Amino acid sequence: MEKIIGLSLRRLTCFETGRIACFALLAAVWLIVSPATGQGTGNFESQHLQRLDEAAPDFLLRDPSGSVLSLSDLQGHPVILHFWATWCKPCREELPTLEALTHQMTDSGVILVAVAIDAEADAARVRRYAHDLGVSFPVYLAREGTISDRYWSWGVPVTYLIDPEGRLVARSLGPRNWATASMRALITQVATQD
């Protein structure tokens, strides 16, 4: 019996050693094959953004004065399309960082479109809520337009970066601090893509 147990332990140890060696080899290959941060990836991954490459679905939104905004009207400008809700605590923490970003990038041509997905709050309440957080950029209400819920089917907050040609280039799921130097550099890169 001791011989059988000893043999089983040696096999297990050998098997475990093989698994560890295999894992180490795969990790080394991944590091060699994967592009380094900042090479060819535009730092999307380093900022924990999901890279996209597809046409952004068009939409129509109404602002407080009744004017209509569509994505096609924004062609030629990079767009940050941000979805949030008044009931979302992470959104409450994130909105001020978007406000700071808009002040830091005033001359960049980047347009921020913030869309609240609230189903029950009226537009005045949503705008007052944003104002109380110190937000000065326009806030739209999804149900006052024709924007597809496909944009926020991942939940909120969710933010898209759209290039000047109207293509979705990245998606951010969850809250983040938008007012960082690295995020500004990434958005500037999206803004100047050819």
C-alpha positions in Angstrom: 0.0 0.0 0.0 2.8 2.4 0.8 4.3 1.8 -2.6 1.0 2.7 -4.3 0.5 5.9 -2.2 4.2 6.9 -2.8 3.8 6.3 -6.5 0.6 8.3 -6.7 2.2 11.3 -4.9 5.2 11.2 -7.2 2.8 11.2 -10.2 0.8 14.0 -8.7 3.9 16.0 -8.1 5.2 15.4 -11.6 1.8 16.3 -13.1 1.6 19.5 -11.0 5.1 20.4 -12.1 4.2 19.9 -15.7 1.1 22.1 -15.3 3.1 24.9 -13.8 5.8 24.6 -16.5 3.0 24.7 -19.2 1.4 27.7 -17.6 4.8 29.5 -17.4 5.5 28.8 -21.1 2.0 30.1 -22.2 2.5 33.2 -20.1 5.9 33.8 -21.7 4.5 33.3 -25.2 1.7 35.7 -24.5 4.1 38.4 -23.3 6.2 38.0 -26.4 3.3 37.9 -28.9 1.2 40.7 -27.2 1.9 44.2 -28.3 3.6 46.4 -25.7 1.5 49.1 -24.1 1.2 52.0 -26.4 2.2 50.0 -29.5 -0.6 49.6 -32.0 -3.3 49.5 -29.4 -3.6 53.2 -28.8 -3.5 52.5 -25.1 -7.1 51.5 -25.1 -6.3 48.4 -23.1 -4.0 50.2 -20.7 -7.0 52.5 -19.9 -9.3 49.4 -19.5 -11.4 50.4 -22.6 -12.9 47.8 -24.9 -11.7 48.5 -28.4 -14.4 48.7 -31.0 -14.5 49.3 -34.7 -18.1 49.7 -36.0 -20.4 52.4 -37.2 -22.1 54.2 -34.3 -25.9 53.9 -34.6 -27.4 57.3 -35.3 -29.8 58.9 -32.8 -31.9 62.0 -32.2 -32.0 63.7 -28.8 -33.9 66.8 -27.8 -32.3 69.5 -25.6 -34.1 71.6 -23.0 -35.0 74.3 -25.6 -36.5 71.6 -28.0 -33.6 71.6 -30.5 -32.8 68.3 -31.9 -29.3 66.8 -31.8 -28.3 63.8 -34.0 -25.1 61.9 -34.2 -24.9 62.7 -37.9 -24.9 66.5 -37.0 -21.7 65.8 -35.0 -19.8 64.3 -38.0 -16.3 65.7 -38.1 -16.0 66.0 -34.4 -14.8 63.3 -31.9 -17.7 62.5 -29.5 -17.8 61.2 -26.0 -21.2 59.5 -25.6 -21.9 58.9 -21.9 -24.9 57.1 -20.4 -25.9 57.5 -16.8 -28.9 57.6 -14.4 -29.8 59.6 -11.3 -30.3 56.3 -9.4 -26.7 55.2 -10.2 -24.3 55.9 -7.4 -21.1 55.3 -9.5 -22.6 57.7 -12.1 -22.8 60.4 -9.3 -19.1 60.0 -8.6 -18.2 59.9 -12.3 -20.1 63.0 -13.7 -17.8 65.6 -12.0 -14.8 64.0 -13.7 -16.5 64.4 -17.1 -17.1 68.0 -16.2 -13.4 68.5 -15.4 -12.5 66.8 -18.7 -14.7 69.2 -20.6 -12.8 72.2 -19.0 -9.4 70.6 -19.7 -10.3 70.0 -23.4 -12.1 73.1 -24.4 -10.1 73.7 -27.5 -10.0 70.1 -28.7 -13.2 70.0 -30.6 -14.4 67.0 -28.6 -18.1 67.0 -27.9 -19.6 65.4 -24.8 -23.1 64.0 -25.1 -24.4 62.9 -21.7 -27.6 60.9 -21.8 -29.6 60.0 -18.7 -31.6 56.7 -19.1 -34.0 57.5 -16.3 -37.4 56.1 -17.0 -39.4 57.9 -14.3 -37.6 61.2 -13.6 -38.7 64.1 -15.7 -36.1 66.2 -17.7 -36.2 69.1 -15.2 -35.4 66.8 -12.3 -32.5 65.1 -14.2 -31.0 68.4 -15.2 -31.3 69.8 -11.7 -29.7 66.7 -10.3 -26.7 67.1 -12.7 -26.5 70.8 -11.9 -26.4 70.0 -8.2 -23.3 67.9 -9.0 -21.6 70.8 -10.6 -22.3 69.7 -14.2 -22.6 72.5 -16.7 -22.6 70.5 -20.0 -25.9 69.7 -21.7 -27.8 66.7 -20.3 -30.2 64.8 -22.5 -32.9 62.3 -21.5 -32.9 59.1 -23.6 -36.7 58.8 -23.7 -36.9 62.2 -25.3 -35.3 61.0 -28.4 -34.7 58.0 -30.6 -31.5 56.7 -29.1 -31.2 52.9 -29.1 -31.0 51.1 -25.7 -28.4 48.9 -27.4 -25.9 51.6 -26.3 -26.6 51.0 -22.6 -27.6 47.3 -22.6 -24.4 46.8 -20.6 -25.8 48.9 -17.7 -24.6 52.3 -16.6 -22.4 54.1 -16.5 -21.2 53.2 -20.0 -19.2 55.6 -22.2 -18.3 55.4 -25.9 -15.6 57.2 -27.8 -16.7 58.0 -31.3 -14.2 59.2 -33.9 -14.8 62.1 -36.3 -16.1 59.7 -39.0 -18.8 58.4 -36.7 -17.3 55.1 -35.8 -17.3 53.6 -32.3 -13.7 53.1 -31.4 -13.9 52.3 -27.7 -16.3 51.5 -24.8 -15.9 52.1 -21.1 -18.0 49.9 -18.9 -18.4 51.2 -15.4 -17.1 54.4 -13.7 -13.7 56.0 -14.2 -11.9 59.2 -13.6 -12.0 60.9 -17.0 -9.9 63.9 -15.9 -6.5 62.2 -16.0 -3.6 63.1 -18.3 -3.6 59.6 -19.8 -7.3 59.7 -20.6 -6.9 63.2 -22.2 -4.1 61.8 -24.3 -6.2 58.9 -25.4 -9.1 61.1 -26.3 -6.8 63.5 -28.2 -5.6 60.4 -30.1 -9.1 59.5 -31.1 -9.8 63.1 -32.1 -6.8 63.2 -34.4 -7.2 59.8 -36.1 -6.9 59.7 -39.8 
